Amino acid sequence: MIDFDIEKFVREYMTGRAESLLKADFEKFADEMHAQIDGKRMLVVGGAGTIGSNYVKADG
């Protein structure tokens, strides 16, 4: 098995950032977002693709 840190790879070679540009907003508005979406269903467009399915897994 190959020991590969995908998060480190993305950070160092793709985005050049240690954190998401949206992190501050997600933290600031977390309570409001949870109040709006908790207990509800949502459609993730592209959720069956490689990137979308990983997003759904990471978030869910």
C-alpha positions in Angstrom: 0.0 0.0 0.0 1.3 3.5 -0.9 1.5 6.0 2.0 0.1 9.1 0.3 -1.3 12.2 2.1 -3.8 13.6 -0.3 -4.6 16.7 1.9 -0.9 17.5 2.0 -0.6 17.1 -1.8 -3.5 19.4 -2.5 -2.2 22.0 0.0 1.3 22.0 -1.3 0.9 21.4 -5.1 -2.6 22.5 -6.0 -4.0 25.3 -3.8 -0.9 26.6 -2.0 -3.2 27.1 1.0 -3.3 25.4 4.4 -7.0 26.2 4.8 -10.1 26.6 2.6 -10.9 30.1 1.6 -14.4 29.4 3.0 -13.3 28.2 6.4 -13.7 31.6 8.2 -17.3 32.0 6.7 -18.2 28.4 7.6 -17.1 29.0 11.2 -18.7 32.4 11.5 -22.1 31.3 10.1 -22.1 27.7 11.4 -25.0 28.1 13.8 -27.1 29.9 11.2 -26.3 27.3 8.5 -27.2 24.4 10.9 -30.5 26.1 11.7 -31.4 26.3 8.0 -30.3 22.8 6.9 -30.3 20.4 9.8 -32.9 17.6 9.4 -33.4 18.5 5.7 -32.4 16.8 2.5 -30.4 18.4 -0.2 -29.3 17.6 -3.7 -25.6 17.7 -4.4 -25.2 18.3 -8.1 -22.3 16.1 -9.3 -22.5 14.1 -6.1 -21.9 10.9 -8.0 -18.7 12.0 -9.5 -15.2 11.7 -8.0 -15.0 15.2 -6.4 -18.7 15.4 -5.5 -18.9 12.0 -3.9 -15.8 12.7 -1.8 -17.4 16.0 -0.7 -20.6 14.2 0.3 -18.6 11.5 2.3 -16.5 14.2 4.0 -19.5 16.3 4.9 -21.9 13.6 5.8 
